[in-house]
Amino acid sequence: MLIETLGKKHVREILDLLNFHERVYFGEICEHVAINKGNLSKILNLLVSFKILKKEEEEEGKKLNKTYYSLTDFGKEAYSLYNVEKEIESKYSFE
């Protein structure tokens, strides 16, 4: 199930962003990933349900709460699978 989740469209882009930045709020993810907000929300919720991401909400006074996402320890290990993929592909060139 993990490999299937990591292979979904836009997941790698999201995890790349979160690996580079410790904590990112929803609006920032929207700016960096070309996906509509509804689909982004579904993907983020899926990653949270698999404990790949942690979700935190902070109150912003009278404004709406900001929702922040960060990689969990499990998420960091899962993200490392992308590097394993690169290593295997470079070792066994399919050209």
Secondary structure, DSSP 8 states (H G I E B T S, - for coil): -HHHHHTSTTHHHHHHHHHHSS-EEHHHHHHHS-S-HHHHHHHHHHHHHTTSEEEEEEEETTEEEEEEEEE-HHHHHHHHHHHHHHHHHHHS---
